[in-house]
Amino acid sequence: MSRKNGILEEQQKPVFCVLGAGHGGLAMAGHLSIMGFEVRLYNRSPERLEPIQLRGGIEVRGEVNGFGKIEIATTDIKSAIEGADVLMVVTPAYAHEFIARVCSPHLSDGQIIVLNPGRTGGALEFTRILREEGIKAYVFLAETQTLIYASRVTGPGQVTIFRIKNSIPLATLPAYWIPDVLEVVRKAFPQFVPGDNVLKTSFNNIGAVFHPALTVLNAAWIEETHGNFEYYLEGASPSVARVLEMIDAERVAVAAALGIQAYTAREWLYLAYDAAGRNLHEAIHANTGYRGIKAPEVIYHRYITEDVPMSLVPIASIGEMLGIETYTINSIIHLASILHQRDYWAEGRTVDKLGLEGLSIREIRILAVQGFLPTSKESMSIPVSLPILGPSQEGRLPEPVFALE
């Protein structure tokens, strides 16, 4: 691999490694291969990989049709990421910590890691874990605002892509690497656009609005029918949609307190799917990409296990720190904890786990832009330094302004 300033040379075609063989991972791996890219596929457990290994690839149907050859499908993380230019992490956000820890010893200079998506605070948490693991490589870390696909695994080694979204914001930590990372990933996905910074991608996490409340409020129907109804179109009744609108308003309010103008869910539906309506209920039902998507078969599903601790909890925790009330979000977290008999507040991405506890709004914004806080012991009671993950323009890691004690 030839790289300029740590980033892949312009004329080169990147090699992709997709980490995760769920609905989104299979869609992305199959689609990338059909587009002509070399693809490796990693999954923690072998069951999803066995039919792909036997057939040599993934059968893709729907908006994309074809057979995507997979060069390597493995549970061995080292062989999966070795020689790959772009690592597309397509796992539930609660697996980000595991992925960061298993990848860290095998990462190499110039590799790009993209969390698809980061949910809320994904890049911040991933950076913290890489630092804890003592990473030596200069890598470029990015997160997307949402997953590019609406897709479902439909059989062994088979996936249906219902819709590819129009526009997916992507941000890096630090923010000034966005143009360089986009130059590489847009060779495969022109749908990726600049996302300003990781605060904006995190607070434009629309899964936080749709998934947890829609699952909690339809718990009886899910248990009775085993998910045999259209999740978005039948599950989002006018009454349920009003609850989603209130969650959306609280999310937007917390973002605004940080100086971030987050899209409303209605605005996002129009940007991502060309779906419009006078209210959220109408906009959801105008989205053809949601047609045919069934509800989860059980309530113990990532729409709660992922989206509550990794989406709602960080929004509520940051809101609490900034003095913004999130009554509706708090109630869904509480109800989800009762349904699953777990403490999602304790498990979730709270401000301390994101490295934000005690920081001012100004400090949080600086952290998102430059990846570390240029501060002194005299001006700050908590020593914080998040060194840049990626080489400087001279191809070396700059010294952090303030080292951790």
PyMOL commands that set and color helices and strands:
alter all, ss='L'
color gray80, all
select helices_A, chain A and resi 23-34+50-55+77-81+93-106+122-132+175-185+198-203+207-217+219-225+238-257+265-273+280-285+288-290+302-305+307-322+327-340+344-347+361-370
alter helices_A, ss='H'
color red, helices_A
select strands_A, chain A and resi 3-4+7-8+16-19+39-42+57-62+66-69+72-74+86-89+112-115+140-144+149-155+158-164+168-172+192-194
alter strands_A, ss='S'
color yellow, strands_A
deselect
rebuild
show_as cartoon
